[in-house]
């Protein structure tokens, strides 16, 4: 199983990011149909630690059954539009994209 992970840096304006992120998830559904029945992804908001604020504000993670499924999703026109939108709403800098293998 593979995980697509998108790490969003601390936003310049948290309230604006939150408002835009709700729209972004709806856009994901609209453009890809991925979340039409069950949301196959998780969103984790990071909390401050004793060392202070986390470097990242939030993590979006979505599993894929195979490298081929991930590649098909990532290369689709709809997902390309969603990726551009993720960059647009990330006011604290570009999001970091990671792909990992879960065991």
C-alpha positions in Angstrom: 0.0 0.0 0.0 1.3 3.5 -0.9 0.4 6.7 0.8 0.3 10.1 -0.9 1.0 12.7 1.7 0.7 16.5 1.4 2.2 18.5 4.2 1.0 22.1 4.4 3.3 24.7 6.1 1.9 27.0 8.7 -0.4 29.4 6.8 0.0 33.1 6.8 -3.7 33.4 7.7 -5.1 30.3 9.4 -8.8 31.3 9.1 -8.4 32.0 5.3 -6.6 28.6 4.9 -9.4 26.8 6.8 -12.0 28.4 4.6 -10.1 27.6 1.4 -9.3 24.1 2.5 -13.0 23.1 2.8 -13.5 24.3 -0.8 -10.3 22.5 -1.8 -11.6 19.2 -0.5 -14.9 19.7 -2.4 -12.8 20.5 -5.5 -10.9 17.2 -5.0 -14.2 15.4 -5.0 -15.6 17.3 -8.0 -12.5 16.9 -10.2 -11.6 13.3 -9.3 -14.7 11.6 -7.9 -12.4 10.1 -5.3 -14.5 11.0 -2.3 -18.0 10.5 -3.7 -19.1 7.9 -1.2 -16.5 7.4 1.5 -13.6 9.7 2.2 -10.5 7.6 1.4 -8.2 10.1 3.0 -7.3 11.5 6.4 -6.4 15.1 7.4 -4.2 15.6 10.5 -3.7 19.0 12.1 -0.5 19.3 14.0 -0.4 20.8 17.5 2.3 22.7 19.2 4.9 20.6 21.1 7.1 21.7 24.1 9.5 22.9 21.4 6.9 25.3 19.9 4.8 25.4 16.8 5.1 22.5 14.4 6.9 23.2 11.1 3.8 22.0 9.3 0.2 22.9 9.9 -1.6 19.9 8.5 -1.1 16.6 6.7 -3.4 15.2 4.0 -2.8 11.4 3.5 -4.5 9.1 1.0 -3.8 5.5 0.3 -3.3 3.8 -3.1 -3.3 0.1 -3.7 -0.5 0.1 -6.2 2.1 2.3 -7.8 0.0 2.1 -11.0 -3.1 3.4 -9.2 -1.1 6.3 -7.7 0.4 7.1 -11.1 -3.0 7.0 -12.8 -4.5 9.3 -10.2 -1.6 11.8 -10.2 -1.4 12.0 -14.0 -5.1 12.7 -14.5 -6.2 16.2 -15.6 -8.4 16.5 -12.6 -5.7 15.7 -10.1 -3.4 18.2 -11.8 -6.0 20.9 -11.2 -6.3 19.8 -7.6 -2.5 20.0 -7.2 -2.5 23.5 -8.6 -5.3 24.5 -6.2 -3.3 23.0 -3.2 -0.4 25.4 -4.2 -2.8 28.3 -4.5 -4.3 27.9 -1.0 -1.0 27.2 0.8 -0.2 30.7 1.9 2.7 29.7 4.1 4.7 28.3 1.1 4.4 25.4 -1.3 3.1 22.2 0.2 5.5 19.3 0.5 4.5 16.2 -1.4 5.7 12.8 -0.1 5.0 9.3 -1.2 5.5 6.5 1.3 5.1 2.7 1.5 3.0 1.6 4.5 3.8 -1.8 6.1 
